Structures are given as structure tokens and as C-alpha cells.
Amino acid sequence: MFSHLTTRQRKLWRRLSTVAQNSAYSLLVPALNIVVSSLVIRLNSSALWGGFVEMMVVLHLLTHIAGWGNKEYLLREFSRHPTQIREAWQNSLVSRLLFYSLLSVIILLIPNGSVWAILWGLGIVLTQSFDVLIIYRKDFIFVIITELATIGLLTLSIITQGSNLSVAALTTLFALVTLLKAVIFFWRFRSVLFPFRLHVDLSYFRLAGPFFVLGFSGILASRVDLYTVSMLLNEQNVAEYQVFINLMLYLQALSAYILLPYIKNLYRLPDASISKIAYRLFAMGIVILIPAIVGAYGLLIALYDIHYSAHFMLLGGLFVLPIYGYIPLIHRLYKNDATRVVLISNLVGAGANFILNLLLLGVLGITGALLASALVQWGMLVYYHNRMRRDDARSLPDLPTDDRPIITEA
């Protein structure tokens, strides 16, 4: 098909194809989850989905902790030691499964927690373990087909249940589908399973710890508003906020996908060039968001029959936009081995967001949560650009002073 292309053009096409497949794989699950949540709300009520979300956000937080940075850590280890992929993957899986068994006790203590919720969490931990293999082997097409098939099965089950759905029934369905997906992945990647060695490697948690801390701080920074809403507001408010903020987070993620093909080159650029990219991406974000917010407004009405006010949608756009202006600056810090700066920024942002949520939720409801998140995002934008300017100032050569000895003519 591409026989007329040059070697360079074929290589470029393969790279673009990989990026497109990875983007489709990354966006597919969120997109399908939108369909599932809209079905539940339309067939039953926002309150039912809100009750389910209250349990789901805690479960996802715990499974993220149980993940312990495995994808990022193992990608590095696979690159460094390609002959030890099976051993590294198995050590990570067994060690983290033991960790999850300890964390799973917490699930029984939360509202709507159950054995089925624990099994759903187990399915999540198992399927997430394959992310690194999917990326390393670029096996995106198979995974996309699997996701479509399993989510299709889940959707059919929800439609069959209809108005008889409950939080317990939803939890059971999600658990069964996720465990089925894990079984399919085990079959697909069975080459990493045999011979299987049941070995707990506690040093894994120390070695992968930096990857976990950085990722966990990012999760807190982006999700603390939803956690606070889940704790303080009623189930209908939780449902309405969750479906909206998830859609806004997908629009935020678009900035990363735009930048993804150029990350390799970005790490080679001087700081001044990265700063220009940040301004251009910010301008592109403005152009993208205007039709995107209008489209999101129509989508939310069509799928959920929930009508958000114009100022709420505007706040959503203000929440999304800043990341377009600072995501290249985050990669600049990664390039300069300054990940600690990103970590501290995420933690401070999460703390500020939590405090603002506590202050604004009681007065403004979910609008207060969105306002708090938008303010924190703009604060992070200002911080990263100020950091850039300070670093630029430090890199300037020392100017001559007037403290030179006075030379007089003889």
C-alpha cells in the first residue's frame, strides 16, 4: 500500500500510526465510560450513578496506589534490561497483588463496599498491569477490540437490567467485565507468565516509589475536587459533577496528545524554544476550546439530559485552558531533572484545591468546586511561567562590576 513512499516517509507514517493508535487506546475507555454513565442516568437516575461514583472514586484511588508506578518504572526497566522482561513484570505483579490484598480491607469500610467491589478492584489491578506490555509491544489494535467487546457486553447487561439496576448490581457487572478483560489479557500476553515465579520483591516499592509519588500527586491535583464533592454533597450533585469534570479532563488530556509526537524533540530544545511552544500551544488551546465547549454542552444534553448553565460551561473552559500553557514547561523540568518541582507543585495545588473546595462548596455547590479547580489551574500556569523566568535569569552570565582596580597612568 505504501510501496511508493520513501524509507523516511514510511518511518514517519509508522510513527504517526503508532501515536494515533495509542491516542485511540487512551481515549477509548473514557469515551465508552461516558456512554455507560449516560445509560445508567437515562435508564434510572442521577442519584443511582452518584451513589455508584462515591464508591468508585475510592476504589480507583486505592487501585492507583496498588499500581505503585508500575507502568513508568517497568518501561524504564524493559528498556534497560530487555532480557529480563518476564522476571521484572512478574515481580511487580506479585508484590503489588500482596499490597492490594492489604488495601482491599478499606473497601469493605466505605459506603456500598462489598466483596464484588474488592473483585472489581482486583480486576483493575490485573488489567492495569498489562498497560506496560501493551505500550512496549505497541499492541493497541488487539486491546482496542477487547475494550470495545467488553464494554459492549457491559452496555448490553445494563440495558437488560433496565430500571432494576442498583449500586450493588452495577458493581457486580463492572467486576465481572473487568475480570473477563483480565483473563483475555492473560491469554494474549501469556508469554510473560510461564515459567511463573511466585516471588515477593519488597525492594520494588523503593525502586518504583519516585514514579508512584509523582503520578499520585498528579492524581490528587486533578481529582481532589471530585473526592471532596463525593464527601460533602448529595448523590445527584456527585453524578452531575462527575460526568462534567470527566469530560473537561478529557479536553485537558488533548493537550498531552497534541504534544506527544514532539516530546522526543522537545527534550533536545533550549528553554527559550520550549517557552515559545508553550505560548503557541496556549493559543491553540483557545482556538480548540471555543468549539469544544459548545460541543460538550450539546453532548451533555444529548447523553445525560443535564442542562448546565452558560457560566458553568465558561468555568469549565477556564479550568481546561491553563494546562495548554504549562504542559511544555513541565516537560522542560523533566528534561532538566527537576521532577521534584513538579511534585511539590502538584501537592501544593491539591492542598489549595481541597481548602478552596471546603470554603466554596457550601456556598456555591458544584460551581464552587469547579471555580476552585479553575483558580488552582491558573495558579499553576502562573507558577510554571514564573519559574521559567527565574531559571532564565539564573542562567545569564555575570555582568561586570565596578569593583575593578583603578589603573592610573604612570
CORFEN-V129984 format. One record per residue. N is the residue number from 1. RES is the residue in one letter. PSI is psi in degrees with one decimal (none if undefined). OMEGA is omega as a letter, one per 40 degrees, with the letter a starting at -180 (none if undefined). BURIAL is b if it has 16 or more other C-alpha atoms within 10 Angstrom, else e. Layout:
BEGIN
N|RES|PSI|OMEGA|BURIAL, N|RES|PSI|OMEGA|BURIAL
END
This chain:
BEGIN
1|M|-37.6|a|e, 2|F|28.6|a|e, 3|S|-24.0|a|e, 4|H|-8.0|a|e, 5|L|152.3|i|e, 6|T|167.5|i|e, 7|T|-41.4|i|e, 8|R|-41.4|i|e, 9|Q|-38.7|i|e, 10|R|-42.3|i|e, 11|K|-42.3|i|e, 12|L|-41.5|i|e, 13|W|-41.7|i|e, 14|R|-40.7|i|e, 15|R|-45.3|i|e, 16|L|-38.3|i|e, 17|S|-40.8|i|e, 18|T|-43.4|i|b, 19|V|-43.1|a|b, 20|A|-42.4|i|e, 21|Q|-42.0|i|b, 22|N|-41.7|i|b, 23|S|-43.3|i|b, 24|A|-42.2|i|e, 25|Y|-42.8|a|b, 26|S|-34.6|a|e, 27|L|-16.1|a|e, 28|L|-48.5|a|e, 29|V|-47.5|i|e, 30|P|-41.3|a|e, 31|A|-42.4|i|e, 32|L|-32.8|i|b, 33|N|-32.0|i|e, 34|I|-43.0|i|b, 35|V|-44.7|a|e, 36|V|-47.8|a|b, 37|S|-37.5|i|b, 38|S|-36.5|i|b, 39|L|-46.2|a|b, 40|V|-43.9|a|b, 41|I|-41.1|a|b, 42|R|-37.5|a|e, 43|L|-24.6|a|b, 44|N|-96.9|a|b, 45|S|162.4|i|b, 46|S|-34.0|a|b, 47|A|-39.2|i|b, 48|L|-47.3|i|b, 49|W|-38.0|i|b, 50|G|-42.0|i|b, 51|G|-37.8|i|b, 52|F|-40.5|a|b, 53|V|-37.0|i|b, 54|E|-38.7|i|b, 55|M|-38.9|a|b, 56|M|-39.9|a|b, 57|V|-36.7|i|b, 58|V|-43.2|i|b, 59|L|-44.6|i|b, 60|H|-35.2|i|e, 61|L|-43.8|a|b, 62|L|-39.1|i|b, 63|T|-29.0|i|b, 64|H|-40.8|i|b, 65|I|-43.8|i|b, 66|A|-25.0|i|b, 67|G|-34.7|i|b, 68|W|49.4|i|b, 69|G|24.5|a|b, 70|N|-38.4|a|b, 71|K|-51.8|a|b, 72|E|-43.5|a|b, 73|Y|-46.3|a|b, 74|L|-32.1|i|b, 75|L|-41.4|i|b, 76|R|-43.5|a|e, 77|E|-37.8|i|e, 78|F|-38.5|i|b, 79|S|-37.0|a|e, 80|R|-38.7|a|e, 81|H|72.8|a|e, 82|P|-16.5|i|e, 83|T|-6.2|a|e, 84|Q|27.9|a|e, 85|I|-47.7|a|b, 86|R|-47.3|a|b, 87|E|-46.1|a|b, 88|A|-41.8|a|b, 89|W|-44.0|a|b, 90|Q|-42.0|i|b, 91|N|-43.0|i|b, 92|S|-46.4|a|b, 93|L|-51.1|a|b, 94|V|-43.1|a|b, 95|S|-40.9|a|b, 96|R|-30.5|i|b, 97|L|-38.3|i|b, 98|L|-42.0|i|e, 99|F|-42.7|i|b, 100|Y|-36.4|i|b, 101|S|-31.8|i|e, 102|L|-42.1|a|e, 103|L|-28.8|a|b, 104|S|-21.4|i|b, 105|V|-34.2|a|e, 106|I|-33.7|a|e, 107|I|-35.9|a|b, 108|L|-15.9|a|e, 109|L|-10.9|a|e, 110|I|158.4|i|e, 111|P|134.7|a|e, 112|N|12.9|i|b, 113|G|145.8|a|b, 114|S|174.9|i|b, 115|V|-37.1|i|e, 116|W|-34.6|i|b, 117|A|-40.0|i|b, 118|I|-42.3|i|b, 119|L|-35.8|i|b, 120|W|-44.8|i|b, 121|G|-39.7|i|b, 122|L|-43.1|i|b, 123|G|-39.7|i|b, 124|I|-46.0|i|b, 125|V|-41.9|a|b, 126|L|-47.0|a|b, 127|T|-36.7|i|b, 128|Q|-26.1|i|b, 129|S|-23.5|a|b, 130|F|-7.6|a|b, 131|D|-42.7|a|b, 132|V|-37.2|i|b, 133|L|-37.2|i|b, 134|I|-45.2|a|b, 135|I|-44.5|a|e, 136|Y|-39.2|a|e, 137|R|-1.2|i|e, 138|K|42.5|a|e, 139|D|55.5|a|b, 140|F|-37.0|a|b, 141|I|-47.1|i|e, 142|F|-43.2|a|e, 143|V|-38.2|i|b, 144|I|-44.0|i|b, 145|I|-42.5|i|e, 146|T|-44.4|i|b, 147|E|-44.1|a|b, 148|L|-40.7|a|e, 149|A|-45.4|a|e, 150|T|-39.3|i|b, 151|I|-34.6|i|b, 152|G|-41.5|i|e, 153|L|-41.3|i|e, 154|L|-44.0|i|b, 155|T|-44.8|i|b, 156|L|-40.4|i|e, 157|S|-39.5|i|e, 158|I|-43.4|i|b, 159|I|-39.9|i|b, 160|T|-40.9|i|e, 161|Q|-37.8|i|e, 162|G|-130.0|a|e, 163|S|-3.0|i|e, 164|N|1.7|a|e, 165|L|148.3|i|b, 166|S|171.6|i|b, 167|V|-41.2|i|b, 168|A|-41.4|i|e, 169|A|-41.9|i|e, 170|L|-43.7|i|b, 171|T|-43.3|i|b, 172|T|-44.5|a|b, 173|L|-45.6|i|b, 174|F|-39.6|i|b, 175|A|-47.1|a|b, 176|L|-43.4|a|b, 177|V|-40.8|a|b, 178|T|-40.2|i|b, 179|L|-37.5|i|b, 180|L|-42.8|i|b, 181|K|-39.0|i|b, 182|A|-41.3|i|b, 183|V|-42.2|i|e, 184|I|-41.6|i|e, 185|F|-38.6|i|b, 186|F|-40.0|i|b, 187|W|-44.2|a|e, 188|R|-41.4|a|e, 189|F|36.2|a|e, 190|R|-16.7|a|e, 191|S|-22.1|i|e, 192|V|-2.4|a|b, 193|L|-27.3|a|e, 194|F|133.0|e|e, 195|P|140.3|a|e, 196|F|135.0|a|e, 197|R|114.3|a|e, 198|L|89.9|a|e, 199|H|124.7|i|e, 200|V|120.9|a|b, 201|D|95.8|a|e, 202|L|-22.3|i|e, 203|S|-19.7|i|e, 204|Y|-41.9|a|b, 205|F|-32.0|i|b, 206|R|-43.9|a|e, 207|L|-39.1|a|e, 208|A|-4.7|a|b, 209|G|-47.1|a|b, 210|P|-38.0|i|b, 211|F|-40.2|i|b, 212|F|-47.4|a|b, 213|V|-43.4|a|b, 214|L|-44.4|i|b, 215|G|-39.8|a|b, 216|F|-38.6|i|b, 217|S|-35.5|i|b, 218|G|-39.8|i|b, 219|I|-45.5|i|b, 220|L|-44.6|a|b, 221|A|-34.6|a|b, 222|S|-16.4|a|b, 223|R|-3.6|a|b, 224|V|-29.5|i|b, 225|D|-42.2|i|b, 226|L|-39.2|i|b, 227|Y|-42.3|a|b, 228|T|-42.5|i|b, 229|V|-42.0|a|b, 230|S|-33.2|a|b, 231|M|-35.0|a|e, 232|L|-21.2|a|e, 233|L|170.2|a|e, 234|N|172.5|a|e, 235|E|-36.4|i|b, 236|Q|-43.0|i|b, 237|N|-40.6|i|b, 238|V|-46.0|a|b, 239|A|-47.6|a|b, 240|E|-38.4|a|b, 241|Y|-39.3|a|b, 242|Q|-45.6|a|b, 243|V|-34.0|a|b, 244|F|-50.0|a|b, 245|I|-31.3|i|b, 246|N|-41.9|i|b, 247|L|-40.0|i|b, 248|M|-36.7|i|b, 249|L|-32.3|i|b, 250|Y|-37.1|i|e, 251|L|-34.2|i|b, 252|Q|-43.9|a|b, 253|A|-24.9|i|b, 254|L|-32.7|i|b, 255|S|-39.1|i|b, 256|A|-37.7|a|b, 257|Y|-33.3|i|b, 258|I|-40.0|a|e, 259|L|-23.1|a|b, 260|L|-46.5|a|e, 261|P|-16.6|a|e, 262|Y|5.1|a|e, 263|I|-44.9|a|e, 264|K|-43.1|i|e, 265|N|-33.9|a|e, 266|L|-36.0|a|b, 267|Y|-12.8|a|b, 268|R|-6.9|a|e, 269|L|152.0|i|e, 270|P|160.2|a|e, 271|D|-35.9|a|b, 272|A|-38.2|i|e, 273|S|-37.8|i|e, 274|I|-37.2|i|b, 275|S|-41.2|i|b, 276|K|-40.1|i|e, 277|I|-39.9|i|b, 278|A|-42.7|i|b, 279|Y|-39.8|a|e, 280|R|-40.7|i|e, 281|L|-35.0|i|b, 282|F|-44.6|i|b, 283|A|-40.2|i|e, 284|M|-37.3|i|b, 285|G|-40.6|i|b, 286|I|-45.1|a|b, 287|V|-41.3|a|e, 288|I|-41.9|a|e, 289|L|-30.8|a|b, 290|I|-55.5|i|e, 291|P|-29.7|a|e, 292|A|-40.7|i|b, 293|I|-39.5|i|b, 294|V|-44.0|i|e, 295|G|-38.7|i|e, 296|A|-38.1|i|b, 297|Y|-46.0|i|b, 298|G|-38.7|i|b, 299|L|-41.6|a|e, 300|L|-35.5|i|b, 301|I|-44.4|a|e, 302|A|-42.1|a|e, 303|L|-41.0|a|b, 304|Y|-13.2|a|b, 305|D|36.2|i|e, 306|I|126.2|a|b, 307|H|109.7|i|e, 308|Y|145.6|a|e, 309|S|163.6|a|e, 310|A|-41.0|a|e, 311|H|-28.3|i|e, 312|F|-41.6|i|b, 313|M|-39.1|i|b, 314|L|-42.5|i|e, 315|L|-37.9|i|b, 316|G|-43.6|i|b, 317|G|-40.2|i|b, 318|L|-28.5|i|b, 319|F|-38.8|a|b, 320|V|-42.4|a|b, 321|L|-44.7|a|b, 322|P|-35.5|a|b, 323|I|-27.7|i|b, 324|Y|-27.9|a|b, 325|G|-15.3|a|b, 326|Y|-8.3|a|b, 327|I|-35.9|i|b, 328|P|-30.6|a|b, 329|L|-27.9|i|b, 330|I|-43.0|i|b, 331|H|-29.0|i|b, 332|R|-42.4|i|b, 333|L|-39.0|i|b, 334|Y|-42.3|i|e, 335|K|-37.4|a|e, 336|N|15.5|i|e, 337|D|39.8|i|e, 338|A|44.6|a|e, 339|T|-25.0|i|b, 340|R|-34.4|i|e, 341|V|-42.9|i|e, 342|V|-41.8|i|b, 343|L|-49.6|a|b, 344|I|-40.3|i|e, 345|S|-43.5|i|b, 346|N|-43.6|a|b, 347|L|-42.6|i|b, 348|V|-41.8|i|b, 349|G|-42.0|i|b, 350|A|-43.0|i|b, 351|G|-43.8|i|b, 352|A|-40.4|i|b, 353|N|-42.0|i|b, 354|F|-44.9|a|b, 355|I|-44.9|i|e, 356|L|-37.4|i|b, 357|N|-43.5|i|b, 358|L|-35.9|a|b, 359|L|-34.6|a|e, 360|L|-24.3|a|b, 361|L|-43.3|a|b, 362|G|-24.8|a|e, 363|V|-44.4|a|e, 364|L|-3.2|a|e, 365|G|-142.1|a|b, 366|I|-22.6|i|b, 367|T|-36.8|i|b, 368|G|-39.0|i|b, 369|A|-43.6|a|b, 370|L|-40.0|i|b, 371|L|-43.7|i|b, 372|A|-45.6|a|b, 373|S|-39.4|i|b, 374|A|-42.6|i|b, 375|L|-41.4|i|b, 376|V|-39.8|i|b, 377|Q|-42.9|i|b, 378|W|-34.2|i|b, 379|G|-39.5|i|e, 380|M|-37.2|i|b, 381|L|-48.0|i|b, 382|V|-42.9|a|e, 383|Y|-49.0|a|e, 384|Y|-36.3|i|b, 385|H|-37.3|i|b, 386|N|-40.0|i|e, 387|R|-40.2|i|e, 388|M|-45.4|a|b, 389|R|-38.9|i|e, 390|R|-41.1|i|e, 391|D|-38.8|i|e, 392|D|-40.9|a|e, 393|A|-37.8|a|e, 394|R|-28.3|a|e, 395|S|-5.7|i|e, 396|L|145.0|i|e, 397|P|152.4|i|e, 398|D|136.1|i|e, 399|L|149.6|i|e, 400|P|146.9|i|e, 401|T|175.4|i|e, 402|D|17.4|a|e, 403|D|16.4|i|e, 404|R|147.9|i|e, 405|P|142.8|a|e, 406|I|126.2|i|e, 407|I|122.6|a|e, 408|T|150.4|i|e, 409|E|142.2|i|e, 410|A|none|none|e
END
